[in-house]
Amino acid sequence: MRADIAKLVQSDIEQRACVGERKYGVRLQPNNGRDALVDAYQEALDLCMYLRQAIEERAETVVENCHIAQQAKPKSREEE
């Protein structure tokens, strides 16, 4: 059975709200003295950093796997 993505996201949102409530004593409120756009932008920048990290790590793994595969590949008669 496939996961219901909307329900997974709803659960994630509730978990994040609970984390904020434990950390700050209340859930996120409007007019809390913070600039929501700046906060969201900074979070988006963090997301970009994590995405780029994952891309680099995957690229390193692909390069390593290609290198290992190249070493394991038998030489053709032309290469000998």
Phi and psi restraints in degrees (value plus and minus 20) as a CYANA .aco file:
   2 ARG   PHI    -102.1   -62.1
   2 ARG   PSI     128.8   168.8
   3 ALA   PHI     -91.8   -51.8
   3 ALA   PSI     124.6   164.6
   4 ASP   PHI    -105.7   -65.7
   4 ASP   PSI      82.2   122.2
   5 ILE   PHI     -79.9   -39.9
   5 ILE   PSI     -62.0   -22.0
   6 ALA   PHI     -78.8   -38.8
   6 ALA   PSI     -61.2   -21.2
   7 LYS   PHI     -88.9   -48.9
   7 LYS   PSI     -56.2   -16.2
   8 LEU   PHI     -83.7   -43.7
   8 LEU   PSI     -62.8   -22.8
   9 VAL   PHI     -85.4   -45.4
   9 VAL   PSI     -61.9   -21.9
  10 GLN   PHI     -79.2   -39.2
  10 GLN   PSI     -62.3   -22.3
  11 SER   PHI     -84.5   -44.5
  11 SER   PSI     -61.8   -21.8
  12 ASP   PHI     -81.7   -41.7
  12 ASP   PSI     -61.9   -21.9
  13 ILE   PHI     -82.4   -42.4
  13 ILE   PSI     -65.2   -25.2
  14 GLU   PHI     -82.8   -42.8
  14 GLU   PSI     -61.4   -21.4
  15 GLN   PHI     -82.4   -42.4
  15 GLN   PSI     -62.1   -22.1
  16 ARG   PHI     -84.7   -44.7
  16 ARG   PSI     -59.2   -19.2
  17 ALA   PHI     -82.4   -42.4
  17 ALA   PSI     -59.5   -19.5
  18 CYS   PHI     -87.0   -47.0
  18 CYS   PSI     -58.6   -18.6
  19 VAL   PHI     -81.1   -41.1
  19 VAL   PSI     -66.9   -26.9
  20 GLY   PHI     -81.7   -41.7
  20 GLY   PSI     -60.0   -20.0
  21 GLU   PHI     -84.9   -44.9
  21 GLU   PSI     -61.7   -21.7
  22 ARG   PHI     -85.6   -45.6
  22 ARG   PSI     -60.9   -20.9
  23 LYS   PHI     -92.6   -52.6
  23 LYS   PSI     -62.9   -22.9
  24 TYR   PHI    -130.0   -90.0
  24 TYR   PSI     -25.3    14.7
  25 GLY   PHI      66.1   106.1
  25 GLY   PSI     -31.0     9.0
  26 VAL   PHI    -166.6  -126.6
  26 VAL   PSI     140.4   180.4
  27 ARG   PHI     -98.4   -58.4
  27 ARG   PSI     146.2   186.2
  28 LEU   PHI     -76.5   -36.5
  28 LEU   PSI     108.4   148.4
  29 GLN   PHI    -141.5  -101.5
  29 GLN   PSI     129.7   169.7
  30 PRO   PHI     -90.9   -50.9
  30 PRO   PSI     140.1   180.1
  31 ASN   PHI      34.0    74.0
  31 ASN   PSI      25.3    65.3
  32 ASN   PHI    -115.8   -75.8
  32 ASN   PSI     -11.0    29.0
  33 GLY   PHI      69.9   109.9
  33 GLY   PSI     -23.3    16.7
  34 ARG   PHI    -125.2   -85.2
  34 ARG   PSI     138.6   178.6
  35 ASP   PHI    -116.3   -76.3
  35 ASP   PSI      85.9   125.9
  36 ALA   PHI     -81.4   -41.4
  36 ALA   PSI     -55.5   -15.5
  37 LEU   PHI     -86.9   -46.9
  37 LEU   PSI     -62.1   -22.1
  38 VAL   PHI     -85.6   -45.6
  38 VAL   PSI     -64.4   -24.4
  39 ASP   PHI     -78.8   -38.8
  39 ASP   PSI     -66.5   -26.5
  40 ALA   PHI     -84.3   -44.3
  40 ALA   PSI     -61.2   -21.2
  41 TYR   PHI     -81.4   -41.4
  41 TYR   PSI     -65.1   -25.1
  42 GLN   PHI     -83.4   -43.4
  42 GLN   PSI     -58.9   -18.9
  43 GLU   PHI     -84.1   -44.1
  43 GLU   PSI     -59.1   -19.1
  44 ALA   PHI     -84.3   -44.3
  44 ALA   PSI     -58.4   -18.4
  45 LEU   PHI     -83.8   -43.8
  45 LEU   PSI     -61.7   -21.7
  46 ASP   PHI     -80.0   -40.0
  46 ASP   PSI     -62.9   -22.9
  47 LEU   PHI     -78.8   -38.8
  47 LEU   PSI     -64.1   -24.1
  48 CYS   PHI     -78.4   -38.4
  48 CYS   PSI     -61.3   -21.3
  49 MET   PHI     -83.3   -43.3
  49 MET   PSI     -65.8   -25.8
  50 TYR   PHI     -84.2   -44.2
  50 TYR   PSI     -60.4   -20.4
  51 LEU   PHI     -83.5   -43.5
  51 LEU   PSI     -63.9   -23.9
  52 ARG   PHI     -85.9   -45.9
  52 ARG   PSI     -57.7   -17.7
  53 GLN   PHI     -80.0   -40.0
  53 GLN   PSI     -66.6   -26.6
  54 ALA   PHI     -83.1   -43.1
  54 ALA   PSI     -59.6   -19.6
  55 ILE   PHI     -82.6   -42.6
  55 ILE   PSI     -65.6   -25.6
  56 GLU   PHI     -82.8   -42.8
  56 GLU   PSI     -63.8   -23.8
  57 GLU   PHI     -85.2   -45.2
  57 GLU   PSI     -59.7   -19.7
  58 ARG   PHI     -86.8   -46.8
  58 ARG   PSI     -61.4   -21.4
  59 ALA   PHI     -81.5   -41.5
  59 ALA   PSI     -62.6   -22.6
  60 GLU   PHI     -81.6   -41.6
  60 GLU   PSI     -61.1   -21.1
  61 THR   PHI     -86.1   -46.1
  61 THR   PSI     -62.5   -22.5
  62 VAL   PHI     -82.6   -42.6
  62 VAL   PSI     -64.7   -24.7
  63 VAL   PHI     -82.4   -42.4
  63 VAL   PSI     -64.5   -24.5
  64 GLU   PHI     -82.0   -42.0
  64 GLU   PSI     -64.5   -24.5
  65 ASN   PHI     -84.4   -44.4
  65 ASN   PSI     -59.1   -19.1
  66 CYS   PHI     -84.6   -44.6
  66 CYS   PSI     -61.5   -21.5
  67 HIS   PHI     -83.5   -43.5
  67 HIS   PSI     -64.0   -24.0
  68 ILE   PHI     -84.2   -44.2
  68 ILE   PSI     -63.8   -23.8
  69 ALA   PHI     -83.5   -43.5
  69 ALA   PSI     -58.6   -18.6
  70 GLN   PHI     -84.6   -44.6
  70 GLN   PSI     -59.3   -19.3
  71 GLN   PHI     -87.5   -47.5
  71 GLN   PSI     -55.4   -15.4
  72 ALA   PHI     -99.5   -59.5
  72 ALA   PSI     -37.3     2.7
  73 LYS   PHI     -88.9   -48.9
  73 LYS   PSI     108.7   148.7
  74 PRO   PHI     -85.5   -45.5
  74 PRO   PSI     124.6   164.6
  75 LYS   PHI     -92.7   -52.7
  75 LYS   PSI     122.2   162.2
  76 SER   PHI     -97.1   -57.1
  76 SER   PSI     148.6   188.6
  77 ARG   PHI     -83.4   -43.4
  77 ARG   PSI     -52.9   -12.9
  78 GLU   PHI     -87.3   -47.3
  78 GLU   PSI     -51.2   -11.2
  79 GLU   PHI     -99.6   -59.6
  79 GLU   PSI     -39.9     0.1
